[in-house]
Amino acid sequence: MSKKQQFLVEHNKLSSSDLQTTMEMLSRFKVEKASLFKDNEWSLDKLRRPFIFWLTSFSSEERKNMG
């Protein structure tokens, strides 16, 4: 399992249904927040909070359309 897949599994396990994510959403997050990825790490401790802030900046409808 890749680090990105592991992040996905752990994030979804810890999140309510409205904050569940997909690989596509994680890829978009990585592109939009490239400065957080100086290495190719998907550290839950480092990235989960910025990811949730990023994710909640979209409406539920926008999140559904993302993937």
mmCIF file as Biopython writes it, N, C-alpha, C and O atoms, coordinates in Angstrom:
data_model
#
loop_
_atom_site.group_PDB
_atom_site.id
_atom_site.type_symbol
_atom_site.label_atom_id
_atom_site.label_alt_id
_atom_site.label_comp_id
_atom_site.label_asym_id
_atom_site.label_entity_id
_atom_site.label_seq_id
_atom_site.pdbx_PDB_ins_code
_atom_site.Cartn_x
_atom_site.Cartn_y
_atom_site.Cartn_z
_atom_site.occupancy
_atom_site.B_iso_or_equiv
_atom_site.auth_seq_id
_atom_site.auth_asym_id
_atom_site.pdbx_PDB_model_num
ATOM 1   N N  . MET A ? 1  ? 0.854   -1.180 0.000  1.0 0.0 1  A 1 
ATOM 2   C CA . MET A ? 1  ? 0.000   0.000  0.000  1.0 0.0 1  A 1 
ATOM 3   C C  . MET A ? 1  ? 0.896   1.239  0.000  1.0 0.0 1  A 1 
ATOM 4   O O  . MET A ? 1  ? 1.829   1.334  0.797  1.0 0.0 1  A 1 
ATOM 5   N N  . SER A ? 2  ? 0.613   2.176  -0.887 1.0 0.0 2  A 1 
ATOM 6   C CA . SER A ? 2  ? 1.404   3.403  -0.953 1.0 0.0 2  A 1 
ATOM 7   C C  . SER A ? 2  ? 1.074   4.302  0.244  1.0 0.0 2  A 1 
ATOM 8   O O  . SER A ? 2  ? 0.070   4.106  0.929  1.0 0.0 2  A 1 
ATOM 9   N N  . LYS A ? 3  ? 1.931   5.277  0.475  1.0 0.0 3  A 1 
ATOM 10  C CA . LYS A ? 3  ? 1.701   6.210  1.583  1.0 0.0 3  A 1 
ATOM 11  C C  . LYS A ? 3  ? 0.432   7.027  1.349  1.0 0.0 3  A 1 
ATOM 12  O O  . LYS A ? 3  ? -0.285  7.367  2.290  1.0 0.0 3  A 1 
ATOM 13  N N  . LYS A ? 4  ? 0.172   7.332  0.093  1.0 0.0 4  A 1 
ATOM 14  C CA . LYS A ? 4  ? -1.048  8.064  -0.246 1.0 0.0 4  A 1 
ATOM 15  C C  . LYS A ? 4  ? -2.281  7.214  0.053  1.0 0.0 4  A 1 
ATOM 16  O O  . LYS A ? 4  ? -3.261  7.716  0.603  1.0 0.0 4  A 1 
ATOM 17  N N  . GLN A ? 5  ? -2.238  5.944  -0.303 1.0 0.0 5  A 1 
ATOM 18  C CA . GLN A ? 5  ? -3.356  5.038  -0.010 1.0 0.0 5  A 1 
ATOM 19  C C  . GLN A ? 5  ? -3.536  4.876  1.491  1.0 0.0 5  A 1 
ATOM 20  O O  . GLN A ? 5  ? -4.663  4.829  1.984  1.0 0.0 5  A 1 
ATOM 21  N N  . GLN A ? 6  ? -2.444  4.792  2.205  1.0 0.0 6  A 1 
ATOM 22  C CA . GLN A ? 6  ? -2.513  4.663  3.660  1.0 0.0 6  A 1 
ATOM 23  C C  . GLN A ? 6  ? -3.135  5.921  4.277  1.0 0.0 6  A 1 
ATOM 24  O O  . GLN A ? 6  ? -3.950  5.828  5.195  1.0 0.0 6  A 1 
ATOM 25  N N  . PHE A ? 7  ? -2.750  7.089  3.774  1.0 0.0 7  A 1 
ATOM 26  C CA . PHE A ? 7  ? -3.345  8.340  4.240  1.0 0.0 7  A 1 
ATOM 27  C C  . PHE A ? 7  ? -4.851  8.313  3.992  1.0 0.0 7  A 1 
ATOM 28  O O  . PHE A ? 7  ? -5.630  8.670  4.876  1.0 0.0 7  A 1 
ATOM 29  N N  . LEU A ? 8  ? -5.263  7.896  2.807  1.0 0.0 8  A 1 
ATOM 30  C CA . LEU A ? 8  ? -6.679  7.820  2.443  1.0 0.0 8  A 1 
ATOM 31  C C  . LEU A ? 8  ? -7.446  6.932  3.427  1.0 0.0 8  A 1 
ATOM 32  O O  . LEU A ? 8  ? -8.492  7.329  3.941  1.0 0.0 8  A 1 
ATOM 33  N N  . VAL A ? 9  ? -6.932  5.754  3.682  1.0 0.0 9  A 1 
ATOM 34  C CA . VAL A ? 9  ? -7.592  4.807  4.585  1.0 0.0 9  A 1 
ATOM 35  C C  . VAL A ? 9  ? -7.702  5.392  5.985  1.0 0.0 9  A 1 
ATOM 36  O O  . VAL A ? 9  ? -8.771  5.358  6.594  1.0 0.0 9  A 1 
ATOM 37  N N  . GLU A ? 10 ? -6.600  5.927  6.496  1.0 0.0 10 A 1 
ATOM 38  C CA . GLU A ? 10 ? -6.601  6.465  7.860  1.0 0.0 10 A 1 
ATOM 39  C C  . GLU A ? 10 ? -7.501  7.696  7.975  1.0 0.0 10 A 1 
ATOM 40  O O  . GLU A ? 10 ? -8.256  7.825  8.939  1.0 0.0 10 A 1 
ATOM 41  N N  . HIS A ? 11 ? -7.425  8.588  7.006  1.0 0.0 11 A 1 
ATOM 42  C CA . HIS A ? 11 ? -8.268  9.782  7.043  1.0 0.0 11 A 1 
ATOM 43  C C  . HIS A ? 11 ? -9.747  9.383  7.042  1.0 0.0 11 A 1 
ATOM 44  O O  . HIS A ? 11 ? -10.528 9.883  7.853  1.0 0.0 11 A 1 
ATOM 45  N N  . ASN A ? 12 ? -10.122 8.493  6.142  1.0 0.0 12 A 1 
ATOM 46  C CA . ASN A ? 12 ? -11.526 8.099  6.045  1.0 0.0 12 A 1 
ATOM 47  C C  . ASN A ? 12 ? -11.996 7.370  7.298  1.0 0.0 12 A 1 
ATOM 48  O O  . ASN A ? 12 ? -13.159 7.485  7.684  1.0 0.0 12 A 1 
ATOM 49  N N  . LYS A ? 13 ? -11.110 6.633  7.927  1.0 0.0 13 A 1 
ATOM 50  C CA . LYS A ? 13 ? -11.458 5.934  9.162  1.0 0.0 13 A 1 
ATOM 51  C C  . LYS A ? 13 ? -11.756 6.930  10.287 1.0 0.0 13 A 1 
ATOM 52  O O  . LYS A ? 13 ? -12.625 6.694  11.126 1.0 0.0 13 A 1 
ATOM 53  N N  . LEU A ? 14 ? -11.029 8.038  10.290 1.0 0.0 14 A 1 
ATOM 54  C CA . LEU A ? 14 ? -11.170 9.035  11.355 1.0 0.0 14 A 1 
ATOM 55  C C  . LEU A ? 14 ? -12.237 10.087 11.079 1.0 0.0 14 A 1 
ATOM 56  O O  . LEU A ? 14 ? -12.586 10.860 11.971 1.0 0.0 14 A 1 
ATOM 57  N N  . SER A ? 15 ? -12.757 10.126 9.858  1.0 0.0 15 A 1 
ATOM 58  C CA . SER A ? 15 ? -13.641 11.217 9.431  1.0 0.0 15 A 1 
ATOM 59  C C  . SER A ? 15 ? -15.101 10.818 9.370  1.0 0.0 15 A 1 
ATOM 60  O O  . SER A ? 15 ? -15.452 9.657  9.165  1.0 0.0 15 A 1 
ATOM 61  N N  . SER A ? 16 ? -15.938 11.829 9.557  1.0 0.0 16 A 1 
ATOM 62  C CA . SER A ? 16 ? -17.377 11.627 9.360  1.0 0.0 16 A 1 
ATOM 63  C C  . SER A ? 16 ? -17.645 11.469 7.869  1.0 0.0 16 A 1 
ATOM 64  O O  . SER A ? 16 ? -16.778 11.751 7.042  1.0 0.0 16 A 1 
ATOM 65  N N  . SER A ? 17 ? -18.829 11.024 7.537  1.0 0.0 17 A 1 
ATOM 66  C CA . SER A ? 17 ? -19.147 10.729 6.139  1.0 0.0 17 A 1 
ATOM 67  C C  . SER A ? 17 ? -19.034 11.956 5.233  1.0 0.0 17 A 1 
ATOM 68  O O  . SER A ? 17 ? -18.703 11.817 4.055  1.0 0.0 17 A 1 
ATOM 69  N N  . ASP A ? 18 ? -19.299 13.140 5.754  1.0 0.0 18 A 1 
ATOM 70  C CA . ASP A ? 18 ? -19.209 14.334 4.907  1.0 0.0 18 A 1 
ATOM 71  C C  . ASP A ? 18 ? -17.772 14.756 4.618  1.0 0.0 18 A 1 
ATOM 72  O O  . ASP A ? 18 ? -17.549 15.615 3.765  1.0 0.0 18 A 1 
ATOM 73  N N  . LEU A ? 19 ? -16.795 14.174 5.304  1.0 0.0 19 A 1 
ATOM 74  C CA . LEU A ? 19 ? -15.386 14.488 5.053  1.0 0.0 19 A 1 
ATOM 75  C C  . LEU A ? 19 ? -14.613 13.328 4.434  1.0 0.0 19 A 1 
ATOM 76  O O  . LEU A ? 19 ? -13.386 13.376 4.340  1.0 0.0 19 A 1 
ATOM 77  N N  . GLN A ? 20 ? -15.322 12.295 4.016  1.0 0.0 20 A 1 
ATOM 78  C CA . GLN A ? 20 ? -14.664 11.175 3.353  1.0 0.0 20 A 1 
ATOM 79  C C  . GLN A ? 20 ? -14.037 11.668 2.053  1.0 0.0 20 A 1 
ATOM 80  O O  . GLN A ? 20 ? -14.536 12.608 1.435  1.0 0.0 20 A 1 
ATOM 81  N N  . THR A ? 21 ? -12.947 11.035 1.642  1.0 0.0 21 A 1 
ATOM 82  C CA . THR A ? 21 ? -12.228 11.502 0.469  1.0 0.0 21 A 1 
ATOM 83  C C  . THR A ? 21 ? -11.930 10.369 -0.502 1.0 0.0 21 A 1 
ATOM 84  O O  . THR A ? 21 ? -12.196 9.201  -0.221 1.0 0.0 21 A 1 
ATOM 85  N N  . THR A ? 22 ? -11.376 10.738 -1.641 1.0 0.0 22 A 1 
ATOM 86  C CA . THR A ? 22 ? -11.020 9.785  -2.692 1.0 0.0 22 A 1 
ATOM 87  C C  . THR A ? 22 ? -9.581  10.060 -3.127 1.0 0.0 22 A 1 
ATOM 88  O O  . THR A ? 22 ? -8.999  11.078 -2.754 1.0 0.0 22 A 1 
ATOM 89  N N  . MET A ? 23 ? -9.022  9.163  -3.903 1.0 0.0 23 A 1 
ATOM 90  C CA . MET A ? 23 ? -7.677  9.368  -4.441 1.0 0.0 23 A 1 
ATOM 91  C C  . MET A ? 23 ? -7.645  10.599 -5.341 1.0 0.0 23 A 1 
ATOM 92  O O  . MET A ? 23 ? -6.660  11.336 -5.352 1.0 0.0 23 A 1 
ATOM 93  N N  . GLU A ? 24 ? -8.711  10.822 -6.090 1.0 0.0 24 A 1 
ATOM 94  C CA . GLU A ? 24 ? -8.768  11.986 -6.979 1.0 0.0 24 A 1 
ATOM 95  C C  . GLU A ? 24 ? -8.696  13.285 -6.183 1.0 0.0 24 A 1 
ATOM 96  O O  . GLU A ? 24 ? -8.015  14.230 -6.580 1.0 0.0 24 A 1 
ATOM 97  N N  . MET A ? 25 ? -9.400  13.321 -5.068 1.0 0.0 25 A 1 
ATOM 98  C CA . MET A ? 25 ? -9.379  14.522 -4.227 1.0 0.0 25 A 1 
ATOM 99  C C  . MET A ? 25 ? -7.991  14.728 -3.626 1.0 0.0 25 A 1 
ATOM 100 O O  . MET A ? 25 ? -7.515  15.858 -3.527 1.0 0.0 25 A 1 
ATOM 101 N N  . LEU A ? 26 ? -7.351  13.647 -3.231 1.0 0.0 26 A 1 
ATOM 102 C CA . LEU A ? 26 ? -5.996  13.760 -2.678 1.0 0.0 26 A 1 
ATOM 103 C C  . LEU A ? 26 ? -5.026  14.259 -3.746 1.0 0.0 26 A 1 
ATOM 104 O O  . LEU A ? 26 ? -4.145  15.067 -3.452 1.0 0.0 26 A 1 
ATOM 105 N N  . SER A ? 27 ? -5.179  13.793 -4.962 1.0 0.0 27 A 1 
ATOM 106 C CA . SER A ? 27 ? -4.309  14.252 -6.053 1.0 0.0 27 A 1 
ATOM 107 C C  . SER A ? 27 ? -4.496  15.744 -6.295 1.0 0.0 27 A 1 
ATOM 108 O O  . SER A ? 27 ? -3.522  16.473 -6.481 1.0 0.0 27 A 1 
ATOM 109 N N  . ARG A ? 28 ? -5.727  16.189 -6.293 1.0 0.0 28 A 1 
ATOM 110 C CA . ARG A ? 28 ? -6.007  17.617 -6.493 1.0 0.0 28 A 1 
ATOM 111 C C  . ARG A ? 28 ? -5.419  18.440 -5.350 1.0 0.0 28 A 1 
ATOM 112 O O  . ARG A ? 28 ? -4.845  19.505 -5.579 1.0 0.0 28 A 1 
ATOM 113 N N  . PHE A ? 29 ? -5.560  17.949 -4.123 1.0 0.0 29 A 1 
ATOM 114 C CA . PHE A ? 29 ? -4.987  18.618 -2.961 1.0 0.0 29 A 1 
ATOM 115 C C  . PHE A ? 29 ? -3.474  18.759 -3.124 1.0 0.0 29 A 1 
ATOM 116 O O  . PHE A ? 29 ? -2.914  19.822 -2.856 1.0 0.0 29 A 1 
ATOM 117 N N  . LYS A ? 30 ? -2.825  17.703 -3.558 1.0 0.0 30 A 1 
ATOM 118 C CA . LYS A ? 30 ? -1.367  17.736 -3.714 1.0 0.0 30 A 1 
ATOM 119 C C  . LYS A ? 30 ? -0.949  18.771 -4.753 1.0 0.0 30 A 1 
ATOM 120 O O  . LYS A ? 30 ? 0.049   19.468 -4.565 1.0 0.0 30 A 1 
ATOM 121 N N  . VAL A ? 31 ? -1.692  18.877 -5.833 1.0 0.0 31 A 1 
ATOM 122 C CA . VAL A ? 31 ? -1.381  19.866 -6.875 1.0 0.0 31 A 1 
ATOM 123 C C  . VAL A ? 31 ? -1.586  21.284 -6.342 1.0 0.0 31 A 1 
ATOM 124 O O  . VAL A ? 31 ? -0.736  22.156 -6.524 1.0 0.0 31 A 1 
ATOM 125 N N  . GLU A ? 32 ? -2.715  21.499 -5.689 1.0 0.0 32 A 1 
ATOM 126 C CA . GLU A ? 32 ? -3.044  22.843 -5.211 1.0 0.0 32 A 1 
ATOM 127 C C  . GLU A ? 32 ? -2.215  23.287 -4.009 1.0 0.0 32 A 1 
ATOM 128 O O  . GLU A ? 32 ? -2.027  24.483 -3.786 1.0 0.0 32 A 1 
ATOM 129 N N  . LYS A ? 33 ? -1.726  22.334 -3.246 1.0 0.0 33 A 1 
ATOM 130 C CA . LYS A ? 33 ? -0.945  22.653 -2.037 1.0 0.0 33 A 1 
ATOM 131 C C  . LYS A ? 33 ? 0.460   22.046 -2.137 1.0 0.0 33 A 1 
ATOM 132 O O  . LYS A ? 33 ? 0.960   21.452 -1.182 1.0 0.0 33 A 1 
ATOM 133 N N  . ALA A ? 34 ? 1.077   22.203 -3.293 1.0 0.0 34 A 1 
ATOM 134 C CA . ALA A ? 34 ? 2.379   21.586 -3.571 1.0 0.0 34 A 1 
ATOM 135 C C  . ALA A ? 34 ? 3.451   21.948 -2.542 1.0 0.0 34 A 1 
ATOM 136 O O  . ALA A ? 34 ? 4.355   21.153 -2.284 1.0 0.0 34 A 1 
ATOM 137 N N  . SER A ? 35 ? 3.358   23.129 -1.961 1.0 0.0 35 A 1 
ATOM 138 C CA . SER A ? 35 ? 4.371   23.548 -0.988 1.0 0.0 35 A 1 
ATOM 139 C C  . SER A ? 35 ? 4.399   22.663 0.262  1.0 0.0 35 A 1 
ATOM 140 O O  . SER A ? 35 ? 5.391   22.645 0.990  1.0 0.0 35 A 1 
ATOM 141 N N  . LEU A ? 36 ? 3.316   21.935 0.507  1.0 0.0 36 A 1 
ATOM 142 C CA . LEU A ? 36 ? 3.275   21.021 1.665  1.0 0.0 36 A 1 
ATOM 143 C C  . LEU A ? 36 ? 4.001   19.705 1.379  1.0 0.0 36 A 1 
ATOM 144 O O  . LEU A ? 36 ? 4.232   18.907 2.287  1.0 0.0 36 A 1 
ATOM 145 N N  . PHE A ? 37 ? 4.357   19.487 0.120  1.0 0.0 37 A 1 
ATOM 146 C CA . PHE A ? 37 ? 4.936   18.212 -0.301 1.0 0.0 37 A 1 
ATOM 147 C C  . PHE A ? 37 ? 6.375   18.387 -0.773 1.0 0.0 37 A 1 
ATOM 148 O O  . PHE A ? 37 ? 6.688   18.123 -1.934 1.0 0.0 37 A 1 
ATOM 149 N N  . LYS A ? 38 ? 7.243   18.828 0.118  1.0 0.0 38 A 1 
ATOM 150 C CA . LYS A ? 38 ? 8.649   18.970 -0.235 1.0 0.0 38 A 1 
ATOM 151 C C  . LYS A ? 38 ? 9.265   17.601 -0.523 1.0 0.0 38 A 1 
ATOM 152 O O  . LYS A ? 38 ? 10.176  17.476 -1.341 1.0 0.0 38 A 1 
ATOM 153 N N  . ASP A ? 39 ? 8.766   16.605 0.147  1.0 0.0 39 A 1 
ATOM 154 C CA . ASP A ? 39 ? 9.108   15.219 -0.160 1.0 0.0 39 A 1 
ATOM 155 C C  . ASP A ? 39 ? 7.804   14.571 -0.617 1.0 0.0 39 A 1 
ATOM 156 O O  . ASP A ? 39 ? 6.786   15.256 -0.723 1.0 0.0 39 A 1 
ATOM 157 N N  . ASN A ? 40 ? 7.812   13.318 -0.879 1.0 0.0 40 A 1 
ATOM 158 C CA . ASN A ? 40 ? 6.585   12.671 -1.356 1.0 0.0 40 A 1 
ATOM 159 C C  . ASN A ? 40 ? 5.850   11.986 -0.206 1.0 0.0 40 A 1 
ATOM 160 O O  . ASN A ? 40 ? 5.176   10.975 -0.406 1.0 0.0 40 A 1 
ATOM 161 N N  . GLU A ? 41 ? 5.980   12.531 0.978  1.0 0.0 41 A 1 
ATOM 162 C CA . GLU A ? 41 ? 5.357   11.946 2.162  1.0 0.0 41 A 1 
ATOM 163 C C  . GLU A ? 41 ? 3.883   12.319 2.264  1.0 0.0 41 A 1 
ATOM 164 O O  . GLU A ? 41 ? 3.469   13.417 1.892  1.0 0.0 41 A 1 
ATOM 165 N N  . TRP A ? 42 ? 3.121   11.391 2.770  1.0 0.0 42 A 1 
ATOM 166 C CA . TRP A ? 42 ? 1.709   11.624 3.072  1.0 0.0 42 A 1 
ATOM 167 C C  . TRP A ? 42 ? 1.512   11.402 4.568  1.0 0.0 42 A 1 
ATOM 168 O O  . TRP A ? 42 ? 0.766   10.516 4.986  1.0 0.0 42 A 1 
ATOM 169 N N  . SER A ? 43 ? 2.187   12.213 5.359  1.0 0.0 43 A 1 
ATOM 170 C CA . SER A ? 43 ? 2.123   12.094 6.804  1.0 0.0 43 A 1 
ATOM 171 C C  . SER A ? 43 ? 0.755   12.535 7.323  1.0 0.0 43 A 1 
ATOM 172 O O  . SER A ? 43 ? 0.334   13.672 7.106  1.0 0.0 43 A 1 
ATOM 173 N N  . LEU A ? 44 ? 0.083   11.641 7.996  1.0 0.0 44 A 1 
ATOM 174 C CA . LEU A ? 44 ? -1.233  11.961 8.558  1.0 0.0 44 A 1 
ATOM 175 C C  . LEU A ? 44 ? -1.117  13.124 9.542  1.0 0.0 44 A 1 
ATOM 176 O O  . LEU A ? 44 ? -1.953  14.028 9.535  1.0 0.0 44 A 1 
ATOM 177 N N  . ASP A ? 45 ? -0.094  13.104 10.380 1.0 0.0 45 A 1 
ATOM 178 C CA . ASP A ? 45 ? 0.099   14.162 11.373 1.0 0.0 45 A 1 
ATOM 179 C C  . ASP A ? 45 ? 0.328   15.523 10.719 1.0 0.0 45 A 1 
ATOM 180 O O  . ASP A ? 45 ? -0.172  16.537 11.205 1.0 0.0 45 A 1 
ATOM 181 N N  . LYS A ? 46 ? 1.070   15.548 9.638  1.0 0.0 46 A 1 
ATOM 182 C CA . LYS A ? 46 ? 1.432   16.803 8.985  1.0 0.0 46 A 1 
ATOM 183 C C  . LYS A ? 46 ? 0.338   17.321 8.044  1.0 0.0 46 A 1 
ATOM 184 O O  . LYS A ? 46 ? 0.128   18.531 7.952  1.0 0.0 46 A 1 
ATOM 185 N N  . LEU A ? 47 ? -0.348  16.434 7.359  1.0 0.0 47 A 1 
ATOM 186 C CA . LEU A ? 47 ? -1.235  16.851 6.278  1.0 0.0 47 A 1 
ATOM 187 C C  . LEU A ? 47 ? -2.725  16.795 6.571  1.0 0.0 47 A 1 
ATOM 188 O O  . LEU A ? 47 ? -3.508  17.434 5.869  1.0 0.0 47 A 1 
ATOM 189 N N  . ARG A ? 48 ? -3.130  16.065 7.567  1.0 0.0 48 A 1 
ATOM 190 C CA . ARG A ? 48 ? -4.572  15.885 7.766  1.0 0.0 48 A 1 
ATOM 191 C C  . ARG A ? 48 ? -5.282  17.204 8.067  1.0 0.0 48 A 1 
ATOM 192 O O  . ARG A ? 48 ? -6.331  17.484 7.486  1.0 0.0 48 A 1 
ATOM 193 N N  . ARG A ? 49 ? -4.744  17.990 8.938  1.0 0.0 49 A 1 
ATOM 194 C CA . ARG A ? 49 ? -5.400  19.261 9.285  1.0 0.0 49 A 1 
ATOM 195 C C  . ARG A ? 49 ? -5.462  20.206 8.072  1.0 0.0 49 A 1 
ATOM 196 O O  . ARG A ? 49 ? -6.538  20.728 7.781  1.0 0.0 49 A 1 
ATOM 197 N N  . PRO A ? 50 ? -4.346  20.447 7.352  1.0 0.0 50 A 1 
ATOM 198 C CA . PRO A ? 50 ? -4.452  21.284 6.147  1.0 0.0 50 A 1 
ATOM 199 C C  . PRO A ? 50 ? -5.408  20.695 5.113  1.0 0.0 50 A 1 
ATOM 200 O O  . PRO A ? 50 ? -6.103  21.432 4.414  1.0 0.0 50 A 1 
ATOM 201 N N  . PHE A ? 51 ? -5.440  19.364 5.018  1.0 0.0 51 A 1 
ATOM 202 C CA . PHE A ? 51 ? -6.352  18.733 4.066  1.0 0.0 51 A 1 
ATOM 203 C C  . PHE A ? 51 ? -7.810  19.002 4.447  1.0 0.0 51 A 1 
ATOM 204 O O  . PHE A ? 51 ? -8.627  19.311 3.579  1.0 0.0 51 A 1 
ATOM 205 N N  . ILE A ? 52 ? -8.137  18.890 5.709  1.0 0.0 52 A 1 
ATOM 206 C CA . ILE A ? 52 ? -9.513  19.132 6.164  1.0 0.0 52 A 1 
ATOM 207 C C  . ILE A ? 52 ? -9.894  20.592 5.925  1.0 0.0 52 A 1 
ATOM 208 O O  . ILE A ? 52 ? -11.006 20.870 5.476  1.0 0.0 52 A 1 
ATOM 209 N N  . PHE A ? 53 ? -8.989  21.529 6.216  1.0 0.0 53 A 1 
ATOM 210 C CA . PHE A ? 53 ? -9.276  22.945 5.942  1.0 0.0 53 A 1 
ATOM 211 C C  . PHE A ? 53 ? -9.529  23.158 4.454  1.0 0.0 53 A 1 
ATOM 212 O O  . PHE A ? 53 ? -10.467 23.858 4.072  1.0 0.0 53 A 1 
ATOM 213 N N  . TRP A ? 54 ? -8.694  22.557 3.622  1.0 0.0 54 A 1 
ATOM 214 C CA . TRP A ? 54 ? -8.847  22.672 2.172  1.0 0.0 54 A 1 
ATOM 215 C C  . TRP A ? 54 ? -10.181 22.060 1.741  1.0 0.0 54 A 1 
ATOM 216 O O  . TRP A ? 54 ? -10.933 22.667 0.977  1.0 0.0 54 A 1 
ATOM 217 N N  . LEU A ? 55 ? -10.462 20.871 2.230  1.0 0.0 55 A 1 
ATOM 218 C CA . LEU A ? 55 ? -11.670 20.146 1.839  1.0 0.0 55 A 1 
ATOM 219 C C  . LEU A ? 55 ? -12.933 20.902 2.246  1.0 0.0 55 A 1 
ATOM 220 O O  . LEU A ? 55 ? -13.897 20.959 1.482  1.0 0.0 55 A 1 
ATOM 221 N N  . THR A ? 56 ? -12.928 21.473 3.430  1.0 0.0 56 A 1 
ATOM 222 C CA . THR A ? 56 ? -14.132 22.164 3.906  1.0 0.0 56 A 1 
ATOM 223 C C  . THR A ? 56 ? -14.307 23.548 3.269  1.0 0.0 56 A 1 
ATOM 224 O O  . THR A ? 56 ? -15.314 24.216 3.504  1.0 0.0 56 A 1 
ATOM 225 N N  . SER A ? 57 ? -13.340 23.970 2.475  1.0 0.0 57 A 1 
ATOM 226 C CA . SER A ? 57 ? -13.506 25.236 1.754  1.0 0.0 57 A 1 
ATOM 227 C C  . SER A ? 57 ? -14.450 25.074 0.559  1.0 0.0 57 A 1 
ATOM 228 O O  . SER A ? 57 ? -14.865 26.059 -0.051 1.0 0.0 57 A 1 
ATOM 229 N N  . PHE A ? 58 ? -14.783 23.819 0.233  1.0 0.0 58 A 1 
ATOM 230 C CA . PHE A ? 58 ? -15.702 23.522 -0.864 1.0 0.0 58 A 1 
ATOM 231 C C  . PHE A ? 58 ? -17.075 23.168 -0.299 1.0 0.0 58 A 1 
ATOM 232 O O  . PHE A ? 58 ? -17.182 22.655 0.815  1.0 0.0 58 A 1 
ATOM 233 N N  . SER A ? 59 ? -18.104 23.441 -1.061 1.0 0.0 59 A 1 
ATOM 234 C CA . SER A ? 59 ? -19.456 23.033 -0.649 1.0 0.0 59 A 1 
ATOM 235 C C  . SER A ? 59 ? -19.583 21.517 -0.787 1.0 0.0 59 A 1 
ATOM 236 O O  . SER A ? 59 ? -18.760 20.885 -1.450 1.0 0.0 59 A 1 
ATOM 237 N N  . SER A ? 60 ? -20.598 20.935 -0.171 1.0 0.0 60 A 1 
ATOM 238 C CA . SER A ? 60 ? -20.801 19.484 -0.295 1.0 0.0 60 A 1 
ATOM 239 C C  . SER A ? 60 ? -20.990 19.091 -1.751 1.0 0.0 60 A 1 
ATOM 240 O O  . SER A ? 60 ? -20.512 18.042 -2.183 1.0 0.0 60 A 1 
ATOM 241 N N  . GLU A ? 61 ? -21.680 19.923 -2.501 1.0 0.0 61 A 1 
ATOM 242 C CA . GLU A ? 61 ? -21.899 19.634 -3.919 1.0 0.0 61 A 1 
ATOM 243 C C  . GLU A ? 61 ? -20.578 19.635 -4.691 1.0 0.0 61 A 1 
ATOM 244 O O  . GLU A ? 61 ? -20.349 18.767 -5.534 1.0 0.0 61 A 1 
ATOM 245 N N  . GLU A ? 62 ? -19.729 20.587 -4.410 1.0 0.0 62 A 1 
ATOM 246 C CA . GLU A ? 62 ? -18.409 20.641 -5.065 1.0 0.0 62 A 1 
ATOM 247 C C  . GLU A ? 62 ? -17.579 19.416 -4.705 1.0 0.0 62 A 1 
ATOM 248 O O  . GLU A ? 62 ? -16.895 18.852 -5.559 1.0 0.0 62 A 1 
ATOM 249 N N  . ARG A ? 63 ? -17.641 19.002 -3.434 1.0 0.0 63 A 1 
ATOM 250 C CA . ARG A ? 63 ? -16.891 17.805 -3.015 1.0 0.0 63 A 1 
ATOM 251 C C  . ARG A ? 63 ? -17.405 16.570 -3.742 1.0 0.0 63 A 1 
ATOM 252 O O  . ARG A ? 63 ? -16.608 15.722 -4.145 1.0 0.0 63 A 1 
ATOM 253 N N  . LYS A ? 64 ? -18.705 16.450 -3.917 1.0 0.0 64 A 1 
ATOM 254 C CA . LYS A ? 64 ? -19.260 15.306 -4.648 1.0 0.0 64 A 1 
ATOM 255 C C  . LYS A ? 64 ? -18.780 15.285 -6.082 1.0 0.0 64 A 1 
ATOM 256 O O  . LYS A ? 64 ? -18.493 14.222 -6.632 1.0 0.0 64 A 1 
ATOM 257 N N  . ASN A ? 65 ? -18.692 16.460 -6.690 1.0 0.0 65 A 1 
ATOM 258 C CA . ASN A ? 65 ? -18.263 16.547 -8.087 1.0 0.0 65 A 1 
ATOM 259 C C  . ASN A ? 65 ? -16.778 16.309 -8.275 1.0 0.0 65 A 1 
ATOM 260 O O  . ASN A ? 65 ? -16.334 16.018 -9.386 1.0 0.0 65 A 1 
ATOM 261 N N  . MET A ? 66 ? -16.004 16.428 -7.205 1.0 0.0 66 A 1 
ATOM 262 C CA . MET A ? 66 ? -14.557 16.206 -7.284 1.0 0.0 66 A 1 
ATOM 263 C C  . MET A ? 66 ? -14.213 14.739 -7.452 1.0 0.0 66 A 1 
ATOM 264 O O  . MET A ? 66 ? -13.176 14.403 -8.025 1.0 0.0 66 A 1 
ATOM 265 N N  . GLY A ? 67 ? -15.053 13.888 -6.971 1.0 0.0 67 A 1 
ATOM 266 C CA . GLY A ? 67 ? -14.692 12.489 -7.110 1.0 0.0 67 A 1 
ATOM 267 C C  . GLY A ? 67 ? -15.251 11.672 -6.022 1.0 0.0 67 A 1 
ATOM 268 O O  . GLY A ? 67 ? -15.040 10.460 -5.989 1.0 0.0 67 A 1 
#
